[in-house]
Amino acid sequence: MSLQGHVVELQRRHEALEKEIEQERLHPTRDDMKVFELKKKKLQIKDELSKIREAETLH
């Protein structure tokens, strides 16, 4: 997978996690631990995207 393809996939996963977090928040019996885990995954993806963008600006 090319770097650009990887970035696109990370962005897609980030958006999907955002939607999943929102759905879980709106659920009447939401699972706060699940929301926490989803947010953690979303942050990891955001960090990875930031590192890629930072590396691109250095080159």
Contacts in CASP RR format, 6 or more apart in sequence:
PFRMAT RR
TARGET T0000
AUTHOR 0000-0000-0000
METHOD contacts of the structure
MODEL  1
MSLQGHVVELQRRHEALEKEIEQERLHPTRDDMKVFELKKKKLQIKDELS
KIREAETLH
1 9 0 8 1.000
3 52 0 8 1.000
6 52 0 8 1.000
7 49 0 8 1.000
7 52 0 8 1.000
10 45 0 8 1.000
10 48 0 8 1.000
10 49 0 8 1.000
10 52 0 8 1.000
11 49 0 8 1.000
13 45 0 8 1.000
14 42 0 8 1.000
14 45 0 8 1.000
14 46 0 8 1.000
14 49 0 8 1.000
17 38 0 8 1.000
17 41 0 8 1.000
17 42 0 8 1.000
17 45 0 8 1.000
18 42 0 8 1.000
20 38 0 8 1.000
21 35 0 8 1.000
21 38 0 8 1.000
21 39 0 8 1.000
21 42 0 8 1.000
24 30 0 8 1.000
24 31 0 8 1.000
24 34 0 8 1.000
24 35 0 8 1.000
24 38 0 8 1.000
25 35 0 8 1.000
END
